Amino acid sequence: MFEEENIVGKLSSKIGDLLTNFENLKIENEKLRQEVVTLKAQNVAKDAQINKLEEEIVKKDIEADDILGKIEEVLRK
């Protein structure tokens, strides 16, 4: 009988440990979910910034080509 109580006590302790670990993992999982959401938002913002910069580069390239064309035109005269 004492041995059965000992086994039940051990099982109860192990179940308690499992529940504690489960709760800790749930908390950690939620933190990681929030981090993923934050990183996705940052990624979207960076993508938008990159697209804007790429558009600016294209505009600057066009401006540079126009200026170069004008310079070449002046030099031909």
Backbone hydrogen bonds, N-H to C=O, Kabsch-Sander energy under -0.5 kcal/mol:
donor,donor_aa,acceptor,acceptor_aa,energy
5,E,1,M,-2.1
6,N,2,F,-2.2
7,I,3,E,-2.4
8,V,4,E,-2.8
9,G,5,E,-2.6
10,K,6,N,-2.4
11,L,7,I,-2.9
12,S,8,V,-2.7
13,S,9,G,-2.3
14,K,10,K,-2.8
15,I,11,L,-2.8
16,G,12,S,-2.2
17,D,13,S,-2.4
18,L,14,K,-2.7
19,L,15,I,-2.6
20,T,16,G,-2.3
21,N,17,D,-2.8
22,F,18,L,-2.7
23,E,19,L,-2.4
24,N,20,T,-2.3
25,L,21,N,-2.6
26,K,22,F,-2.3
27,I,23,E,-2.1
28,E,24,N,-2.4
29,N,25,L,-2.8
30,E,26,K,-2.2
31,K,27,I,-2.2
32,L,28,E,-2.4
33,R,29,N,-2.4
34,Q,30,E,-2.4
35,E,31,K,-2.2
36,V,32,L,-2.4
37,V,33,R,-2.4
38,T,34,Q,-2.4
39,L,35,E,-2.8
40,K,36,V,-2.6
41,A,37,V,-2.2
42,Q,38,T,-2.4
43,N,39,L,-2.3
44,V,40,K,-2.4
45,A,41,A,-2.3
46,K,42,Q,-2.6
47,D,43,N,-2.6
48,A,44,V,-2.3
49,Q,45,A,-2.2
50,I,46,K,-2.8
51,N,47,D,-2.6
52,K,48,A,-2.3
53,L,49,Q,-2.4
54,E,50,I,-2.7
55,E,51,N,-2.2
56,E,52,K,-2.3
57,I,53,L,-2.3
58,V,54,E,-2.2
59,K,55,E,-2.4
60,K,56,E,-2.7
61,D,57,I,-2.8
62,I,58,V,-2.3
63,E,59,K,-2.6
64,A,60,K,-2.9
65,D,61,D,-2.6
66,D,62,I,-2.4
67,I,63,E,-2.6
68,L,64,A,-2.8
69,G,65,D,-2.4
70,K,66,D,-2.2
71,I,67,I,-2.6
72,E,68,L,-2.7
73,E,69,G,-2.0
74,V,70,K,-2.3
75,L,71,I,-2.5
76,R,72,E,-1.5
77,K,73,E,-0.7
77,K,74,V,-0.8
